[in-house]
Amino acid sequence: MLAWILFLAIWMLVFVGLRLPKNVVARRVNAFATRTGRESWNLVGELVRKINLLFLLTIGFWAGSAALYLTPRTRSDISIALIVAFIFQLALWMDETASFLIAKLIRAQLGSDVSVTSTIDALKFFARLAIWTLAILLALSNLQVNITTLIAGLGVGGVAIALAVNQILGDFFASMAILLDKPFDVGHFIMFDTFSGTVEHMGFKTTRIRSVTGEELVVGNASLIQSRIRNFRRLRERRVLFVLSVKDDAAGDKLEKIPALVKEIIAKDSKTRFERAHLREYTGGAINYEVVYWVRDQQLETYMEAHQRICLDILAKLREMEIPLTAITQPPI
């Protein structure tokens, strides 16, 4: 009877001795984190709060069992119970740490919008699934359960599921690549294959794009990232190349003035930057000048307005100089 009383006393003392400081330590750590602004200490506080009561009870039971006269088999079973409890407590700590690190790293790189929150939740789910699957397998192994067959079954089942949802998984991981690598974002104007439009929504399986002709394009993420994507939102300057064609019956001194004339017209606008203008070729009936300039704006409307002004000014100047213009063309990009 004395041994059992001593067992219960040690059990309760160890449990209470571990239980009472837990919340005090957690509060002080969180207060220190708030005072210093260090997020890592918030994680430490949460890990202290995540100490499970069942784990503390198991430690107390294991410590109190030293006062009892037990068979080696019973002591071994108590030790196994402590190991299993520690495995699940470790899984809780790993789950909390993985969630903290995923949220911190993703938000630091991508910001805090709704799509990023969905990405964080999805990554947390996969991390939690991996951690708890490993914890359960380790616990079963310590309970003398043969997990070889179970692991083989999980492997076969995982392969079967992966084959069944191959396209869905491909689009999902493609969405992860898009959100992490960010080749484009919501509101960006992009071109891919023969399509172009503004990105309106990025989901786990598809991306929705508002086409320039008004309709909505729904594209699988895996198919989208396999295309060559041109993101016009991120261009700093727009390069413009066009060919100016005049008739070959113009006087030679007038032909020599055309490059300087074009440079003057382009350079007078602060939104455009002249690069070059040269006589490129003589095609028999026309003399072709190749002109290159840059528009210092990413908006399509700015480029169209600048190019329209330049073309009209060139046309007016050439008429004034009595140089017959045959064409202003832009070769395909």
Secondary structure, DSSP 8 states (H G I E B T S, - for coil): -HHHHHHHHHHHHHHHHHHHHHHHHHHHHHHHHHHHT-HHHHHHHHHHHT--HHHHHHHHHHHHGGGS---HHHHHHHHHHHHHHHHHHHHHHHHHHHHHHHHHHHHHHH-SSHHHHHHHHHHHHHHHHHHHHHHHHHHHHHTT---HHHHHHHHHHHHHHHHHTHHHHHHHHHHHHHHHH-SS-TT-EEEETTEEEEEEEE-SSEEEEEETTS-EEEEEHHHHHTS-EEEGGG-SSEEEEEEEEEETTS-HHHHHHHHHHHHHHHHTSTTEEEEEEEEEEE-SSEEEEEEEEEES-S-HHHHHHHHHHHHHHHHHHHHHTT--EEEEE----
